[in-house]
Amino acid sequence: MNPFWRNTRTEKHRPDPLDTTVPPPPPPQPREIVCSACGCKIARSGEVLSTGDTYKNFLKHEQTIEGKDREITRLTAELAEEKRKVSELSAQLGSGRGTSHRPGSRVAS
């Protein structure tokens, strides 16, 4: 059956509204998409509408790791400086006295 059978010149060839063989229009798509991994809401255009709690926790974790890395770097530099001071002092003590003392032996007075 022709879907345009009721059309006349004044109807401008529109399909018959009473015809049931025409499929209904698809439902409208949602305006936003929710990420299943992090819970962020994203617009169809790609912009982030709101960030999810999982993503916020991930960012906090990343900041914590960066802070710990900075602290490790600082403490490593301090340790190297202290080792240098200890080696200098041991060199001064060893060269300043003529006698050497072994640990665990008696000290002569």
Backbone torsions as a table, in degrees:
resi	resn	phi	psi	omega
1	MET	NA	136.1	-178.4
2	ASN	-76.1	124.8	-179.7
3	PRO	-69.7	-13.3	-178.9
4	PHE	-102.7	19.5	-171.6
5	TRP	-65.9	-27.5	-178.5
6	ARG	-90.0	-6.0	-175.4
7	ASN	-70.6	145.9	173.0
8	THR	-123.7	-174.9	179.8
9	ARG	-64.8	-29.8	-177.9
10	THR	-81.0	-18.8	-177.9
11	GLU	-86.0	-5.1	174.3
12	LYS	57.3	37.3	173.6
13	HIS	56.8	46.6	173.0
14	ARG	-88.3	149.9	179.8
15	PRO	-67.4	155.8	-179.2
16	ASP	-67.2	122.4	179.6
17	PRO	-68.3	-18.8	-179.7
18	LEU	-87.9	-6.5	-178.9
19	ASP	-74.8	124.6	-178.4
20	THR	-93.6	-2.9	179.7
21	THR	-80.0	-13.7	178.4
22	VAL	-78.4	126.4	-178.9
23	PRO	-67.4	147.3	178.3
24	PRO	-68.8	156.7	179.7
25	PRO	-65.6	149.6	179.6
26	PRO	-66.4	153.3	178.5
27	PRO	-65.1	150.8	-179.3
28	PRO	-64.8	143.9	179.0
29	GLN	-77.9	150.0	179.7
30	PRO	-64.7	152.5	-177.7
31	ARG	-77.5	-21.5	-179.0
32	GLU	-133.9	156.6	179.0
33	ILE	-116.5	137.3	177.7
34	VAL	-106.8	123.8	-179.6
35	CYS	-70.9	131.1	-179.1
36	SER	-78.1	-18.3	-178.9
37	ALA	-83.1	-44.4	-173.6
38	CYS	-120.6	-10.7	177.8
39	GLY	84.6	10.3	178.7
40	CYS	-74.1	146.5	174.9
41	LYS	-100.4	126.1	-175.1
42	ILE	-122.1	134.7	176.7
43	ALA	-75.2	162.2	178.9
44	ARG	-61.9	-25.7	179.4
45	SER	-75.4	-14.1	178.0
46	GLY	107.9	-9.4	-179.9
47	GLU	-78.5	148.7	-179.2
48	VAL	-83.9	120.2	179.6
49	LEU	-83.1	-43.6	175.7
50	SER	-153.7	147.9	-179.8
51	THR	-93.3	147.2	-179.4
52	GLY	-85.2	165.3	-179.0
53	ASP	-65.2	-36.1	-179.8
54	THR	-63.6	-41.4	179.2
55	TYR	-67.5	-39.0	178.2
56	LYS	-63.2	-41.6	177.5
57	ASN	-65.0	-36.5	177.1
58	PHE	-63.1	-42.3	178.5
59	LEU	-64.2	-41.2	177.3
60	LYS	-60.8	-41.9	179.8
61	HIS	-62.6	-43.2	178.5
62	GLU	-61.5	-41.8	179.2
63	GLN	-65.4	-38.4	177.7
64	THR	-63.0	-43.5	179.5
65	ILE	-62.8	-43.0	178.9
66	GLU	-62.4	-41.2	178.1
67	GLY	-63.4	-42.6	178.9
68	LYS	-65.8	-38.0	177.2
69	ASP	-62.9	-41.6	177.2
70	ARG	-63.4	-41.2	179.7
71	GLU	-65.5	-40.5	178.0
72	ILE	-62.4	-41.9	179.1
73	THR	-62.7	-44.3	179.9
74	ARG	-63.2	-46.3	-178.0
75	LEU	-67.9	-33.1	176.5
76	THR	-65.1	-40.7	177.6
77	ALA	-65.6	-41.1	177.9
78	GLU	-62.8	-42.2	179.8
79	LEU	-62.6	-43.1	179.1
80	ALA	-62.5	-39.9	179.0
81	GLU	-65.3	-43.3	179.4
82	GLU	-65.9	-39.0	177.2
83	LYS	-63.6	-38.6	178.2
84	ARG	-63.7	-43.2	179.2
85	LYS	-63.4	-41.9	179.8
86	VAL	-63.2	-43.0	179.8
87	SER	-66.0	-36.1	176.9
88	GLU	-65.1	-44.6	-179.9
89	LEU	-65.5	-40.7	179.1
90	SER	-66.7	-34.2	177.1
91	ALA	-67.4	-39.3	179.3
92	GLN	-67.3	-42.2	-179.6
93	LEU	-68.5	-38.2	-179.4
94	GLY	-69.4	-36.2	-177.6
95	SER	-87.9	-21.2	-178.1
96	GLY	-75.8	-33.3	-178.8
97	ARG	-107.6	146.7	-179.9
98	GLY	-81.2	-24.8	-177.7
99	THR	-97.7	147.8	177.1
100	SER	-109.4	144.4	-179.5
101	HIS	-113.0	127.7	176.5
102	ARG	-94.1	139.1	178.9
103	PRO	-63.6	136.0	178.0
104	GLY	94.7	-11.9	179.0
105	SER	-92.2	162.3	-179.8
106	ARG	-72.3	147.4	178.1
107	VAL	-98.6	126.8	178.8
108	ALA	-81.4	137.6	-179.4
109	SER	-102.7	NA	NA
